[in-house]
Amino acid sequence: MRAHATLLPVVVLIAASACSSKERAADSTAAAAGVPGSVCVEGGVAPTITAAGVGPLRIGGAVSDIARRCAVRDTSLILSEGITEKGRLVNLGNASAVLLVSDDAEPTIERIIITDSSIRTEDGVGIGKSVGALRAAYGRLCAMRGEGNLVVMVSSLPGVSFAIAGAVPEAADVERQPDAIPDNASIIRIWVHSGRSACGGS
């Protein structure tokens, strides 16, 4: 398993932010062998983001289990440091998500990267929604900067990080004063990963 999976939660959040600031997922020609044996997402409804994962995708779950249910393809991500990392692109019916997985002989899901606006939390927060909507749904935010990204979290969704874009002054100490982040800032990317929330959730 890669070393970053064992890092402290705050470090993981920064790593996630750094990883995804310039990442580009490119499908390879390698597809999962065979046809999934059952419906990946029931009823064609987009899966929901929770602290445990996204729909049938679970942090720590075996990739082979998902491949039996869903269409899974190899993909690669270009990290902000210029490093290429292998991943998996999962078709979730009318939506999709990218997985970063362990290097084990039987890979497990370490991180789920969401850029599909149809995938949302149970309270309807997803890509394109505002920080104001996130506050209205979950209350107090916690925030941190890393590699040019601004990431916010909420205590009730530990292990879920929301990357945002908007007119947030660079000089603003958002870690101590997350209220400085305006309500009209937008969520542009979401990660689900293991670990505790910087807000204190477990």
C-alpha positions as CSV (number, residue, x, y, z in Angstrom):
1,M,0.0,0.0,0.0
2,R,1.3,3.5,-0.8
3,A,2.8,5.4,2.1
4,H,0.3,8.4,1.8
5,A,-2.6,6.1,2.9
6,T,-1.1,6.1,6.4
7,L,-0.6,9.8,6.8
8,L,-2.4,11.9,9.4
9,P,-5.8,13.2,8.2
10,V,-4.7,16.8,7.8
11,V,-1.8,15.7,5.7
12,V,-4.1,13.5,3.7
13,L,-6.3,16.5,3.0
14,I,-3.4,18.5,1.8
15,A,-2.2,15.6,-0.3
16,A,-5.7,15.3,-1.8
17,S,-5.7,19.0,-2.6
18,A,-2.3,18.9,-4.2
19,C,-3.1,15.7,-6.1
20,S,-6.2,17.2,-7.7
21,S,-5.3,20.8,-8.5
22,K,-4.1,19.9,-12.0
23,E,-5.1,16.3,-12.3
24,R,-6.4,15.0,-15.6
25,A,-7.9,11.6,-16.0
26,A,-7.2,9.8,-19.3
27,D,-8.9,6.5,-20.1
28,S,-6.6,3.8,-21.2
29,T,-7.6,1.0,-23.5
30,A,-7.6,-1.5,-20.7
31,A,-11.2,-2.3,-19.5
32,A,-12.4,-4.5,-16.8
33,A,-12.6,-8.1,-18.0
34,G,-16.1,-9.4,-18.6
35,V,-19.5,-7.7,-18.0
36,P,-20.6,-6.6,-14.5
37,G,-22.8,-9.3,-13.1
38,S,-25.4,-7.0,-11.5
39,V,-26.8,-3.4,-11.6
40,C,-24.2,-0.9,-10.4
41,V,-26.6,1.8,-9.2
42,E,-30.3,0.9,-8.7
43,G,-32.9,2.8,-10.7
44,G,-30.4,4.9,-12.7
45,V,-30.2,7.4,-9.8
46,A,-26.9,9.1,-9.2
47,P,-25.1,7.7,-6.1
48,T,-24.9,9.7,-2.9
49,I,-21.8,11.0,-1.2
50,T,-21.4,9.9,2.4
51,A,-18.4,9.7,4.8
52,A,-18.1,6.0,3.8
53,G,-17.9,6.5,0.1
54,V,-20.0,7.1,-3.0
55,G,-22.9,4.8,-3.7
56,P,-21.5,1.3,-4.0
57,L,-17.9,2.6,-3.7
58,R,-16.5,2.3,-0.2
59,I,-13.2,3.5,1.1
60,G,-11.2,0.4,1.9
61,G,-13.4,-1.8,-0.3
62,A,-11.9,-4.2,-2.8
63,V,-11.7,-3.0,-6.4
64,S,-12.5,-6.5,-7.6
65,D,-15.8,-6.4,-5.8
66,I,-16.8,-3.2,-7.6
67,A,-15.6,-4.6,-10.9
68,R,-18.1,-7.4,-10.5
69,R,-20.9,-4.8,-10.3
70,C,-19.8,-1.8,-12.3
71,A,-17.9,-1.1,-15.5
72,V,-14.3,-0.2,-14.3
73,R,-11.5,1.0,-16.6
74,D,-7.9,1.8,-16.0
75,T,-7.1,5.5,-16.0
76,S,-4.2,7.7,-15.2
77,L,-4.0,11.0,-13.4
78,I,-1.4,13.7,-13.9
79,L,-0.6,15.2,-10.5
80,S,0.2,18.8,-9.8
81,E,3.9,17.8,-9.3
82,G,3.9,16.2,-12.8
83,I,3.7,12.7,-11.4
84,T,1.4,10.2,-13.2
85,E,-0.6,8.0,-10.9
86,K,-2.7,5.0,-11.9
87,G,-6.4,4.9,-11.0
88,R,-9.7,3.5,-12.0
89,L,-12.6,5.2,-13.7
90,V,-16.0,3.7,-12.5
91,N,-19.2,4.0,-14.5
92,L,-22.0,4.5,-11.9
93,G,-24.9,4.4,-14.3
94,N,-25.5,8.1,-15.3
95,A,-22.5,9.3,-13.4
96,S,-18.8,8.4,-12.9
97,A,-16.0,8.7,-10.4
98,V,-12.3,8.2,-10.3
99,L,-10.6,5.9,-7.7
100,L,-7.1,6.0,-6.4
101,V,-6.2,2.6,-5.2
102,S,-3.6,0.7,-3.2
103,D,-0.7,-1.1,-4.8
104,D,-1.6,-4.4,-3.2
105,A,-2.0,-7.5,-5.2
106,E,-5.7,-7.1,-4.4
107,P,-6.2,-3.3,-4.7
108,T,-8.5,-1.5,-2.4
109,I,-10.1,2.0,-2.7
110,E,-8.0,4.7,-1.0
111,R,-9.7,7.8,-2.4
112,I,-12.7,8.7,-4.5
113,I,-12.4,11.8,-6.7
114,I,-15.7,13.4,-7.8
115,T,-16.1,16.0,-10.6
116,D,-19.5,14.8,-11.8
117,S,-22.2,17.4,-10.7
118,S,-24.9,14.8,-10.5
119,I,-23.2,13.1,-7.5
120,R,-24.3,14.9,-4.4
121,T,-24.5,14.5,-0.6
122,E,-27.8,13.4,1.0
123,D,-28.5,17.2,1.5
124,G,-28.0,17.9,-2.2
125,V,-24.6,19.5,-2.1
126,G,-22.3,18.7,-5.0
127,I,-20.1,20.2,-7.8
128,G,-21.3,23.6,-8.8
129,K,-23.1,24.3,-5.5
130,S,-22.1,27.3,-3.4
131,V,-20.3,27.4,0.0
132,G,-23.5,29.1,1.2
133,A,-25.5,25.9,0.3
134,L,-22.8,23.9,2.1
135,R,-23.2,26.1,5.2
136,A,-27.0,26.0,5.1
137,A,-26.9,22.2,5.0
138,Y,-24.1,21.4,7.4
139,G,-23.4,24.4,9.6
140,R,-19.8,25.4,10.6
141,L,-17.0,24.9,8.1
142,C,-13.4,24.2,8.6
143,A,-10.9,25.2,5.9
144,M,-7.3,24.8,4.8
145,R,-5.0,25.9,2.0
146,G,-2.6,23.6,0.1
147,E,-0.8,23.8,-3.2
148,G,-2.9,26.8,-4.3
149,N,-6.2,25.1,-3.5
150,L,-8.7,26.0,-0.8
151,V,-10.5,23.0,0.7
152,V,-13.4,23.1,3.2
153,M,-14.8,20.3,5.4
154,V,-17.7,19.8,7.7
155,S,-17.7,17.8,11.0
156,S,-20.7,15.6,10.0
157,L,-18.9,14.3,6.9
158,P,-15.5,13.2,8.1
159,G,-13.3,12.1,5.2
160,V,-15.1,14.3,2.7
161,S,-13.2,17.4,1.3
162,F,-14.7,20.1,-0.9
163,A,-12.3,22.1,-3.1
164,I,-13.7,25.5,-3.8
165,A,-13.1,28.5,-6.1
166,G,-14.1,32.0,-5.7
167,A,-13.0,35.5,-4.6
168,V,-11.3,34.5,-1.4
169,P,-8.4,36.9,-0.5
170,E,-5.0,35.2,-0.5
171,A,-4.2,37.0,2.8
172,A,-7.3,35.7,4.5
173,D,-6.5,33.2,7.4
174,V,-9.3,30.8,6.4
175,E,-8.0,28.1,8.8
176,R,-8.7,30.3,11.7
177,Q,-11.5,32.3,10.2
178,P,-13.4,30.1,7.7
179,D,-16.2,32.7,7.8
180,A,-14.0,34.8,5.5
181,I,-14.9,32.4,2.7
182,P,-17.9,34.0,0.9
183,D,-21.1,32.2,0.4
184,N,-20.9,32.6,-3.4
185,A,-17.7,30.6,-3.7
186,S,-18.3,27.4,-5.7
187,I,-17.5,23.8,-5.1
188,I,-15.4,22.5,-8.0
189,R,-14.2,19.1,-6.8
190,I,-14.9,16.6,-4.0
191,W,-12.7,13.9,-2.5
192,V,-13.8,11.1,-0.2
193,H,-10.9,9.5,1.8
194,S,-10.2,7.8,5.0
195,G,-9.5,9.8,8.2
196,R,-11.0,12.2,10.6
197,S,-12.3,15.6,9.7
198,A,-10.2,18.6,10.7
199,C,-13.5,19.9,12.1
200,G,-13.4,17.2,14.8
201,G,-15.9,14.7,13.4
202,S,-15.1,11.0,13.6
